[in-house]
Amino acid sequence: MKSVCKKILLPLSLAFGSLLIPASASAQTGEKTLGFAGGYASYNGGGYADLYFQYTFAPHIRIAPEIGYVFRNDCKSAFICSVDVQFPFRIARGFNIYPLAGLTLNSWSWNHHHHDDDWDDDWDDNHHATRGGFDFGGGFDVYLTRQLKLNFQAKYSLMNDTGGWFLNMGIGYNF
């Protein structure tokens, strides 16, 4: 686990940090965004969708809770809930970049379907695991209009046994 942090997370943090030094403020204080995102979850190699909310309560700081579902793939699915803090900075007009860190809670379910020829009936073997952990990553926003923005995000959920990458693309409405 330490080698993953040294090889992946440290270079990502340094890269985002170096990009943010010359940047100026992005989203206005008080901006609220409600959106939908979808993407890829590496733990089960499948897709996921989530509903997110972003609230910029100070320059360069916004809170971003989200709730979602990881679709069943390889007999695994999950409900996910995260509260991340994002640090948006304007790189160019209509384009922001942000690192993020936060807390996550994932409830994974494994369902193995078996068939026994001797008994000639089917049965399911269900297992559940709820894990808490930390999110690290970043993303960028592209403002299409003042009310509509696209976002692209990559984050790693660091947790016992069920950690993995979440890569997504979303669309949000600013109000």
Phi, psi and omega in degrees: 000322180295325180292326176297315179298316182290322185276329186247304189289319180296311177298323177298316180298315179295320179296314179295319180300317180292329178287332188274342185302311182275001187282161177247176184299150182249259184297146179283145177303134181095352179294134177236139180227134173241130184207176180234138179225155176215154181181212188241134175248121186286335184299318178250001178069026183235187181269163174211161178223146177212161175251130183230159176226138176233135178228118178270105184258353177205157177304130178069013180222124174221148178261141187221084174283152177210153176223139184201184182224131175265120185290147183301127173206140181054038178065018181234138174215168183201154164259136182234146179216128181222152169230108182249154171250125181249149182238080186283140176224141179281127177261319177210170180301122179079011183223119179240151174235148181210137164275162179215155174210148181184190180247147180222153175223120181239137177244101184268146178230131175249131180232114179251122182264126183240154174226124181250113182296328180294319182267341179057040172218162180257150175213157180247142177244108184256139176225145180229147175214125175251125184231140172255154180190200184237145175254140174221140178167211181184178180188188175213154179248143173235113180279116176279319173217183177294332183262345188232129178220149173261147173223149178233130187218144173227127177215152178250127175264111182268110180205161183294126173069333187236019180293158178174175180274145172235115180245127183214168173228135182222168175229136184225154178251124178272135175220000000 
